[in-house]
Structure formats: structure tokens, C-alpha cells
Amino acid sequence: MPKQLYRGRFAPSPSGPLHLGSLLAATASYLDSKANHGEWLVRIEDIDPPREQAGASDIILQSLLDHGLQWDGEVMYQRQRSTRYDDILECLKKRDLLFFCTCTRAALSGQKIYPGTCRHIHTPPSQPAAWRLVSDNSTQSWQDGFQNSQAWSMNEVGDTILKRKDGLYAYQLAVVVDDHDQGITHVVRGIDLLDSTPRQLYLYQQLGWQPPLFAHIPVIMDTNGNKLSKQNHASPIRREDAIDNLLSCLKWLHQPAPTKIHSVKDILSFAIEHWQPKAIMGQSNIALN
């Protein structure tokens, strides 16, 4: 049987331009894909219009190109996928795996795990309601590509929201459906998404789909000890800093860098040839100096 083609992806949300934290994730994903002679796809996760910034999708794509990160195939946009998400929700609903949740944030304040309050509601209520996936007491285990072996009890995860009260599709639903439909075999992303993995593995299990392999890289922390993010007003990356930005990413990933540099292409070609994923093992946070 021929070996399955490695297929990775980078899936930013258009809530603002790329910053160094998102570039780090894109670079790690790209290098891991190309070092394994695979494809690297880009998907724009534009399912949350209230948080999106006009023109951000185009800015993000141009920033990737400015840094030499050329994707394979066409860019997928989640906003075009509502029919597919609805089909999956209907499938889960027919199997009694979904329930309607009318709980307010105030009612759930202080609750680490959703207590199952609305599990008995299986017909649409008169008030706005989220759709939650019924969890069980299984344990979701996986060998993470860059972290230790993971084992998460679904009792400690709870019933995941798949569709929000405002009618928007939840990240946990869209990412699983899209990764499956795009044939993604490897997901390289930040360790801040580690706790999303058991939720996604459980959904894969309910749908009878083969999940990708997951690898979680360290995230960059700002000078205040917060994750570098758009929400925390991280500065956008600039085209004129592309070489320095890529060299910083290699440094943070503990990767060797070329001594002779004329372009971003030189850096990426060298980095692909000398990719050392074991050097990333066990890292969780990176201090931004």
C-alpha cells in the first residue's frame, strides 16, 4: 500500500493581520509539511463575522507570500461551508448526540466543566440556544508530535458547543469537518489549542472519521506574560522584516539557520533541508525579548 501523502495546513482567523505568534505557527506547519515532501494548505477561518476585520484575509495571505510561505491548491474559506456544517449537525442530531443549551454565561460562571444542565432539551426551545455535543466518560489519548503523550478524560472536558446561541458555527465543529474534507493528515499548531484536541478527537470518533496527527508548538509570550495575540494587540508583521522574522522563528523553534542569506527562499530552503522536529519537544512558552 502506498504511503499516505503528508498534508498539513495553516488556518488563521481574519480578525487582524498576522503577528509573530501566528507566523511562528505558519512557519512550523509549513516546514514540517515540506520536510516530509507533503502539501501545505491554507484555510481562512471566517465563521465569526463580529470579530473579523475588513480586508484582513487578503492582508494575511499577502503576508504569507511576503515570507515565502506559498500554499498548495486553492484557499478554503469557511464562510462558504455552512451547508456542509448543517449536514453534519443534522447527522449528529438524528443520532441523539446533540442537545439545545439555553444556559447563560452568568449561570455557568465559576463552572469549569459544563454541568449538563440542558441535556434533556432535544427540541428547539423558544429562546436562543446553543447546540452541544453530548460527551461521555471516555478518555481521549494521543501521542503529540512535540509534547508528551496526552490523555484527557471527557468528564474533564464536558459537552462541547458546536453551534452558538447567535447561530454561528463553533470552531470545534468547523475545524474537524474542514480538516477531514481537506484530507489533512498532520496538524501543527500552538500549545494554547492543546485542550481543543480531546474535543476534536471525540467528534472525529462520533463521526467515524480518522483524525490527523497533532503536534503542538510553543507559543510566544509578550513582556506582560500574556500570549502574543491579536486580542492582546500584538504588532503586525511587516514585509520589510521578512528575513529577520523568519530567522526569529527558526531561533524560537531551536532550528539551525543558514549563514549565507540573500532571500526568504534561501532561509526556507535551508530550514526544510535541516528540519529537526525533535528540537521542539517539550517546549511550551517562548519569551518575547
Buried (B, 14 or more C-beta within 10 A) or exposed (E): EEEEEBBBBBBBBBBBBBBBBBBBBBBBBBBBBBBBEBBBBBBBBBBBEEBBBEEBBEBBBEBBBBBBBEBBEEEBBBBEBEEBBEEBBEEBBEEEBBBBBBBEEEEBEEEEEBEBBBBEBEEEEEEEBBBBBBBEEBEBEBEBBBBEEBEBEBEEBBBBBBBBBEEBBBBBBBBBBBBBEBEBBBBBBBBBBBEBBBBBBBBBBBBEBEBBBBBBBBBBBBEEEEBBBBEEEBEBBEEEBBBEBBBBBBEBBEBBBBEEBEEBEBBBBBBBEBBEBEEBEEBBEBEBE
